[in-house]
C-alpha cells in the first residue's frame, strides 16, 4: 500500500495564509482515494467553535419616528434602549418595547441612563434628579433642572453628573464636589477602576481631587475604551493606544482599518470593537473582521455600542438595535440545521433550490424558484446525502438521495427527445418564456431546454456517488446505469452534442472536436470539455459494460488529443479575446464555473479510470488545478482533490466550513473602500487582495463565483439552500479529514 508523501508548499503570490494557521498538506493511501475511508494523517476533530450570528431586534412601532440615543446592558443581562420617547428594553423574542415594569417612572423620559461600573446596576438621569431601583430604591438626589445631561457611576457608588458647564460628584445621595468646565468642550465622560475620565475633540482629561488634569492633547478624538492600564482612543482617522495615566503613546495611530473614522470603541472580553458610520469591525490576531450591510446590521451608521458579559455586542443605529453574538456550535450541529432547513424550505420536486422572498427575510413569503443550473446545484445536495449515508448509514440520507434522483430521472422523461436531459421543469402556466421553455408530453407541465455542461457534470457526479454509496440492489444500480446510458447514448448518437428540440446543438452542450479543438490550449474550454467527455464515457462503460463507450473514449484520446487536452497545465490558461462562441468572448475572464465543473469532473475521471496509468495522470491533473486554486481556501476544492490525489489543506478546509455563514440570505456587501486590505495588481483570476476575505464579509455565493470579489449586489430578496456547504462537509467526514470527537 503506497503512501503519498506529506508535501510542503509555500504561499503563492496571491495567497497570504493566517499567521496562526499553518497549512497542512496531508496524504491519503491510494486505497482510501477510491473505496475506503481509512485514517487520514493530520485529521481534525470537530470540536466546538464560535459562530458569528446576527440578531436584528423587532422595534416597537412607535419608535419608527423616535430618536434612538443609547443602549446599555445591566448585570441581569437585560438590554435597555434610551430614546426620545422614553426608556425601552428587550423582551423575549428579540423584541424592543417600552419598559413599563416600574410604575410612575415608566412615564418619564430619562436624559441619560448608565450602569454602575462592575456592579451593573441601572441608573437613571432626569432633568432634575437621578435615581436607581437598586438597593431598595434608596439611591436618589434632586438638583436644579437643566444642568446635567450625562451620568456615570463608579464601582464605589460615586455618581458623576456632567453638563456643558458643570460636573458634580454625589456620594450617598449628597453632592460632594462640583467643577466648572465651561469652555472645555468635555462632551463624553467615562469611568475606569473608580476614576473618571473626560473626552473632548482635542483632549483627554482625568477628574482628580484638585480639578481636571489633561492627559493627552490631539485632534479629532471621538471615543475612549479602557483595558488594564491602556487607553484606546478612537479618532477621525483611526485608533491609538495610550498609557492611561501619563498619556504616553503605546501604539501610534492605526490607519490600516476597514473604516478610519471611528465613532465608538469598546472592549468586549479581550476583543477590541470599533463602530463607524459604515459598519463595525473587530480586531482579530492578524486581521480586522468587518461587519457591514444587511447580513449584520439594519443600517451601517452606528451611533452607540456596548457589550454584555458573554461578549455579545450591541450596535445601535438611527433606526434599530442589532446584536452580534458568537454562539458555540460544532460542524455537526451546523450541518443538521442546514439539512433541516433544506427539507423545510428549499425543495422543489426533489431539486434543491434557491428561494425568493415576497418580503426580504420573511420565510412565510418565500417561493421556490427554478434555476438554469437546478441539476448542478442539486447534485451537490444529493452528493452530500450519499456521503452522509456512507459515513453514518442513516436510512434518512439514503431516502433523500433517491428522492432527488427522481427529479433527475424526470429531466429525461418529461420531454419527447430521446436521452436529452431537460435543464429543469415546472407546472404549466408559471413560466411564459417560449424561447427556451416547451410544453411537456404531460399537458400539465413545461420543460426547459438549452441544457449545458454545468448540468451534464452534475449528472455524472450524481450517478457516480449513487452507484458507489447508495444503490444496493441490481434494480437500483440499473436505474443509475440507465440514466447515464440514456444521456451518453444521446451524446454519441448526436455527434458529441446535446441536440435540443430545434434539432441544433445547445449553446454549451458541445464535446465534438470541431468545437473543443478549435480553441487554443490556453482557453479553458479545450481542457474542460475534453475531461467532461472522457469522464462520461468512462462512467458509462463502468456502469453498463458497453464497449462502445470505452472504444469512443480511447478514440477521442488517441486520435483527437483529448488526453493531451486534459493534461494541459492550468498555469498556461490565460486571458484571451481571440475566440468568440455564439457572441460570447471566450477567455475574457477566469471562469469560476469551470473550476467547479473541473473538480467534480476530476472525481469521476479518477474513480472510473480505465487503468492505473490514466488514474495517475488524472491525479496529477487534479493536483495541478488545486495548486492554482489554493488561495480561494474552498473546502470543496480541497475535498475533491483529496479524494483524487490525497492532497488537502486541512486548515483551510476547516476554516471554510466553520466560517461559512449560517445566514444564507443573499445580501449586498461592500469592501472596496477598506483601508486594511493588501491590494494586488489586476490579474486574470481577479484576485483582488493578498488575503481572502472572511465568508461573513463576502456575498453569500455558490462555488462558481469569485470569492475575491470585494463588492456584490443583492437586497436580501433571496436565500441559498446551503448545499454548497453540505457536500464538502460530508466528503470531509467520509475522507476523515474531519472526525467527530
Secondary structure by P-SEA (a helix, b strand, c coil): cccccccccccccccccccccccccccccccccccccccccccccccbbbbbbbbbcccccccccccccccccccccbbbbbccccbbbbcccccccccccccccccccccccccccccbbbbbbccccccccccccccccccccccccbbbbccccbbbbbcccbbbbbccccccccccccccccccccccccbbbbbcccbbbbbccccccccccccccccccccccbbbbbcccccccccccccccccccccccccccccbbbbcccbbbbbcccbbbbbccccccccccccccccccccccccccccbbbbbcccbbbbbbbbbbcaaaaaaaaaaaaaccccccccbbbbbbccccccccbbbbbccaaaaaaaaaaaaaaaaaaccccaaaaaaaaaaaaaaaaaaaaccccccccccccccccccccccccccccccccccccccaaaaaaaaaaaaaaaacccccaaaaaaaaaaaaaaaaaaaaacccccccccccccccccccccccccccccaaaaaaaaaaaaaaaaaaaacccaaaaaaaaaaaaccaaaaaaaccccccccccccccccccccccccaaaaaaaaaaaaaaaaccccaaaaaaaaaaaaaaaaaacccccaaaaaaaaacccccaaaaaaaaaaaccccccbbbbbccccccccccccccccccccccccccccccccccccccccbbbbcccccccaaaaaaaaaaaaaacccccc
